[in-house]
Amino acid sequence: MMEPLSESKEEFNAKMQQGIDDMKAGRVTPLKEAFAEIKAQFA
């Protein structure tokens, strides 16, 4: 089950920026692998 957002706006923005930086640097999870992980969590 997902938890409600508990971080501040600044913490949220920092996490989002880290994700953007990771994508730009090629540090990503392949799409098929990402969906397999999500599916496994909800199966």
N, C-alpha and C positions, 0 to 999 in steps of 0.2 A: 504494500500500500504506500502511496506517495505521501510525504509529509508536507505540511503547509510551509510556505516561504517564511523563513525565520531570520534571514540575514538583512542587514541594512541595505539601503539603496547603493551605497558606496561599495559594499562587499559584493553585491550582485553584479554591479558594473565591472568590478575587477575580475570576477569569474568569467563574465561574458568576454571581456577583452582578452583574457588568457586563452579562451577558446578560439577567438579570431586569430590570435597570434599563432596558436598551434596549427590551425588550418593553413595559414600562409606559409608556415615552415614545413608543411607536409607531415606533421605529426597527427595523423588521423587514423581512425579505425575503418577498414573497408566496409561499405554499406551492407553487404550480405552478412558479415560478422556482427555488425551492430544490431541488425534486425533479429538475428538468431539469438543474441543475448537478451533482447527485449522480450521476444517470444517465450524464451525459457523462463523468464521471471513471472510471466502471466499464465503459463500453461498449468 
